[in-house]
Amino acid sequence: MEGKKLYVGNLDYSVTKDELSELFSEFGEVVEVTIIDGKGFGFVEMSESSEAENAMGDLNGKDLKGRTMKVDEARPKRDNQRNFRR
């Protein structure tokens, strides 16, 4: 695993940044937590890629508030601009 940023999906809408931070801090230092409101997913950035890898291995498929979390390495942001022919 190259990155330190994780995608966390299938979250209950009531999950808070503090709850995710506390959960992921068991695996190392949490640098940043972002939850996308009303979408059921977010991102957790760890300080080391090894910490992120350990968190992903342990937390993927685990239950949080009655939902099975999907934890994977975050993909780079896509450019949403489209090329239109004129």
Sequence and secondary structure as in RCSB ss.txt:
>XXXX:A:sequence
MEGKKLYVGNLDYSVTKDELSELFSEFGEVVEVTIIDGKGFGFVEMSESSEAENAMGDLNGKDLKGRTMKVDEAR
PKRDNQRNFRR
>XXXX:A:secstr
   SEEEEES  TT  HHHHHHHHGGGS EEEEEEETTTTEEEEEESSHHHHHHHHHHHTT EETTEE EEEE  
           
